[in-house]
Amino acid sequence: MKTASIPSLRVAPELRESAERVLRDGETLSSFVETAIRDEIHHRDSQAEFIRRGLAARDEADRTGEYFSADQVLAELDDIAQQNAKRRET
């Protein structure tokens, strides 16, 4: 697989010093930046998918006229959490 470069980035010296200060043993500034980019891409993809699902749910509710109150949703989430807690106990 061929690799590509990320454009170089000019930052304030304080930002570079802060980044270097938090590097873990054996971690390079380049690997730190690559990880940060990957994490942000994942975060933005997840956020976009969350919004897509929310808009689809809104459209489905508009289409069917079936809506749920916040109390109903929270009660169902509580039930799910309790079921998961019980499974972890066994």
N, C-alpha and C positions, 0 to 999 in steps of 0.2 A: 504494500500500500504506500502510495506516495504521501508525503506530508506537505502541509501548507503552513505559511507563517501568519501570525497575527500581527497587525501593524504595531510598530513601536509606539509607546505611549509616554508622553511627557507629563510628569506629575510633580507636585511640590515635594521638596526634600523630606518634609515631615511625614508625608504619606508613605514614601518609600521606607523611611526609618521605621514607621509603625508596622508596615508589612514585614520587614526583616525581623523585627522584634518578636513577632508571633510565629515565625517559622519553627517547625518541629525538627527534631534531629534528622539529618539527612535530606530534609526538604529544601528544594531550591526555590528561589523567587519565581522562576519560570513555571515550575510545577504548581506552586501556590496560585499563580495567575490562571493557569490552565484549569485547575480544580474550581476556582471561583467562577470562571466562564461556564464550565459544564454545569455547576450548581445553579447558576442564574438561568441558563437555558432550560434546565429541568423545571425550575420554579415557574418560569414564564409559560412553558408548555402546559404545566399542570393548571396554572391560573386560567389560561385560555380554554382548556377543556372544562374546567369548573363553570366558567361563564357560558360555554356552549351548552352544557347540560342544563344549567339554570334557565337559559332562554328556551330550550326545547321543552322543559317542564312547564314553563309559563305558557308556551304555545299550546301544549297538550291540555292544560287546565282551561285555557280560553276555548279550545275546541270542544271539550267534553262538559264544561261547566262544573267539573269536580274540583273543589278546593279543600284544603286542610288548614285548620287553625294552627297557630304556633303551639298551643297547648297539646293538640293531637300529635304533632310532630315530635315535640319534646317527650311526651309520654312513650311514644314508640322507640325513640332513641334510648330512653331509660330502660325499657324492656330489653333491647338489644344488649346494652351494657351489662345488665344483670345476668342475661344468658351467658355472655362471654365470661363474666366473673365466675359463674358456676362451673363452666367448662374448665377453667384454669384450676379450680379447687380439686377436681377429680383426677 
